[in-house]
């Protein structure tokens, strides 16, 4: 999945800025152009993930020519970021996991209390893991 981006030139005293116009509010920056592009890919992936989690739809990418006509970005460079298609893939996939029996019992009890399947509970916990606070390595 390829999205056009607009890149604000950086300097010795300011970072490169990147905007993904098709994803409202999606922007990033980096001290180098490479860092700015990597940050733009990360920001766009997070934007898509959050939008899907909220039940929203993902806009189709615009044509590059449409970006050159945006007056607010005169002097910016047009580019493209290439995102992994999995970012927007909600295809159901069957997986096999191995858990200790006592942990599986807890998982089933938690799922039943929430009126969910095992997979539904794992999905819910994964999508809301950020609410649990930072993870430690």
Buried (B, 14 or more C-beta within 10 A) or exposed (E): BEBBBBBBEBEEEEBBBBBBBBBEEBBBBBEEBEBBBBBBBEBBBBBBEEBBEEEEEBBEBEEEEEBEEBEEBEEBEBBEBEBEEEBBEEEEEEEEEEEEEEEEEEBEEBBEEEEBEBEEBBEBBEEEEEEEEEEEE
